[in-house]
Amino acid sequence: MKVQNLLAAVCLFAVSQMPVFAGQQDISQAPVVYVRGLAMLQLEDRDNLHIALPDAAGHDATITFVMNDGKKTVVPFKGHGAIRVSDPGNSRPIVNVPEVVRMKELYSSALKPLLDRAPRTVSIPWSGIRRVETEKVTDARYTFIRKDTGEELETFRPRKIAESIRIELASAGALDFGASRASFGLQGVKAIWIEYLPHDMTGGNPFVEHFHHYVHYVQRPSGYDFDVEPRKITGPAGVSLRAGNSFWTGGLSLCYLVAVD
């Protein structure tokens, strides 16, 4: 099915490419999935990597298809879907995302993810993934503080924060979506960008207002009912300090990723 036809059929798109010929798969032809913005990851589920976007006003959720010829198609992202591959791998994928904020760093390893509450999700089986790694980080380093006491959280390692991640699929595959579990094979797609970005990226401090959205998707253990916010501790000259979820790259304020486990 051509991409144009698929766009008319569904609202949720987390896509991968079907092989043109049967037989051995060419891994280089498998699409790469990128995730950027106000997004949550569940990394410790045994079977799947889960990607979820919270319900946050003032943000646009989109999927961008990048074709082999360089053409791009942007569509709205709604609902729930899954990527499956045609030739799963035999080994556990390499996961190297030390820059992602782990919610258990803030609220202990006893917290429980609640991603079933999220209005937009995509899952990918670990057997269908070769590698997960950080794609881009902030220019500055950040720490987290308690909003009630102003104290720095000793459980969080100050560092540059991931703004986007890169997921290499193990092979070509297909898109499943919705309650009908309809399946679409796609050809000619080399990259898929899943993004949840603020409407206005030119000013203000959106993360100060939006970090609380993450908290709705985890169950904090007893004794951890306090709120936190990130704070910049280093950065390029000429950029003023902005506490909270505002990370500056070339003058733009972007959201960043968190892991809910």
Secondary structure, DSSP 4 states (H G I P E B T S, - for coil): --HHHHHHH-S-----BPPSSSSS--GGGS-EEEEEES-EEE---SSEEEEEE---TTEEEEEEEEETTS-EEEEE--EEEEEEESS--SSPPEEE-TTSEEHHHHH-TT-EE-GGG-SEEEEEEGGGEEEEEEEEEEEEEEEEEETTT-PBPTTS--EEEEEEEEEEESS-EEEEETTTTEEEEB-SEEEEEEEEEES--SSS-HHHHHTHHHHTTEEPPTT----EEEEE----TT----BSS-EEETTEEE---EE--
